Amino acid sequence: MSRVVVSARSGSSSPPLASRPAWKALVAHHRDIEGLHLRQLFADDPRRGERFSAEAAGWYVDYSKNRITDETIRLLLELAERRGLRERMAAMFRGDPVNTSEKRAALHTALRARRGERLVVEDTDVVPEVHAVLDRMTVFADQLRSGEWRGHTGQRIRNVVNIGIGGSDLGPVMAFEALRHYSQRDLTLRFVSNVDTTDFFEATRDLDAAQTLFIVCSKTFTTLETLTNVHAARAWSVAQLGEARAVARHFVAVSTNAEAVAQFGIDPALMFGFWDWVGGRYSMDSAIGLSTMIAVRAENFRAMLAGFHAVDEHFQTAPLRQNLPALMGLLAIWNTDFLDAATLAVLPYEQYLKRLPAYLQQLTMESNGKHVTLGGSHVDCATSPIVWGEPGTNGRHSFYQLLHQGTQLVACDFIGFCQGLNPPGRDDDRHDLLIANLFAQTEALAFGKTAAEVRADGTPEALVLHRVFEGNRPSNTLLAERLTPHALGALVALYEHSVFTQGVIWNIDSFDQWGVEFGKVLAQRTLLHLQGVEAPALTHDSSTNTLIRRYRRLRKEAP
Ligand code: G6Q
């Protein structure tokens, strides 16, 4: 184990992770099995592929191609028990303020509670509120899809533009792309997030304002990028529709800040609320998913929620040995902290999941990219892996080279479905080709190709080393029947709870995001300097000052 990155600061309230017996046992165990190769592990146990697998909510996860033994799993489960995974899980589901730095609950699981379930937080049963919002969303989505909801000029809405950023964008984009197969094809869905004017321009340049609805998604309704884009959207709409009054039927908001929404001029009756206890990156199944519901119909949105819920139940009730999100989280700990795999490649073999890596990047890295424990001391091990990825098979023709023969170990999650969506049916073998690629990659990464095997192919001696694949590269394979709304919800929940499990082991707050807040403040100050409001006394470092001066000079010369 080489990724102990920083030492614990003195005065911490609880002993550092690395000094805990359960952690030390894993360090010793790692030393014992470091030399083992997956080739050997599979040869020794013909049933390994079945034994190291688990199922939940329609997902089958094969984790046998990780560098683990039964003892590794036993020790990881022991670590989870010692770190209080069960208790922390119960606290989260109960609505305790597990987001300690912001003193808030993290109750995204309530967003998919079934009607009639009870969850009392601070004397209020939140489930009826959740369903009241879902019901309002359903009515609105149905009206929009059927053409009953008309714009100012009486025309039908044909375009829906979601404006939001971070958690108010990545979930809706990912879900829309993932469920596009189920979407109403005569509705155009677009997403604007970046404050770069190009984003808004390209999203709206061919749209008719009389047929366009903007959904403004912002939990706080104070985010600079989103407010800037909403102002642009209003100006764009007014310019086409002729008067400010005319845009009222073209804007709805999703927010927790009713006051700011009203101040902006959006009718509170057209606001869909959610709650403080829903973190941005955990909000795609709240009203933030309004665009998803409009695209795919309320019934499919609710099927997605049922998928989330099925995994919530599994996470709470399955023994840890068969508990998929717990196992995924513990394997991430093993790969990150013991095998030194700093990154996780998410590789969906399903084109509709093309935005899943970006979504999981935020979910994972914003949740667990932290250096301070809940007790306020510095962590003493590496935390969140860096998440990245692309759909297969495209990735194979670019970065897979490094996965197979690079010098850095990359953990991989391969995701696939037994049935493709296009075209339906079994007569087309292109889906077989896709999945053959997926399985072949996991096999090649695990087993590699030895020098003897390369020589046996008749390879000239000078090329033998070039053609050797060491193998022993860890991967999980996540397989489901087909990409349905239910399967998508379940998949996202698997990752949510895996991320939670990792946070529990590292004892960090997976639900705050001070790094994001810091960035928001920084930009405001620099903006004043860029625009010369506080010139000429630039007070940044010499690099930033020089860049600002250069920018100001060239900006003035803009055509
Ligand atoms: C998510 C983060 C962050 C947030 C955006 C947008 O967990 O907090 O990505 O979602 O900064 O914030 P608003 O929804 O408040 O505009």
Boltz pocket constraint, residues with backbone or C-beta under 6 A from the ligand:
constraints:
  - pocket:
      binder: B
      contacts: [[A, 165], [A, 166], [A, 167], [A, 168], [A, 217], [A, 218], [A, 219], [A, 220], [A, 221], [A, 222], [A, 223], [A, 226], [A, 279], [A, 280], [A, 281], [A, 282], [A, 366], [A, 513], [A, 516]]
      max_distance: 6.0
